[in-house]
Amino acid sequence: MNLPDDPTLRLLPGLEISFSETKFLRQQVAEIEAYVERFPWDERELRALAWIEANASQYRQQWQIRTATSRHHRQTTPQG
């Protein structure tokens, strides 16, 4: 995933934009698993699909923003 879905991330000066699709998917699966734990076993698949339908796009954008701003902060902050 080389370009962010959020166009404002493209405006950060000096930002190396490169996102790990694998890391993103693992984090999203962990988020979904944590969400469905509160439901009975027989409801979890349906609840997971409902979460994906309701939240997947927004979750990706929020993840990209967190990742990009974290990287930007590390790139612009002197290491001591």
GISUL-V125824 format. One record per run of one state. SS is the DSSP state (a for helix, b for strand, c for the rest). FROM is the first residue (numbers start at 1). TO is the last residue. If there is no record, write none. Layout:
SS&FROM&TO / SS&FROM&TO
This chain:
c&1&6 / a&7&11 / c&12&20 / a&21&36 / c&37&40 / a&41&76 / c&77&80
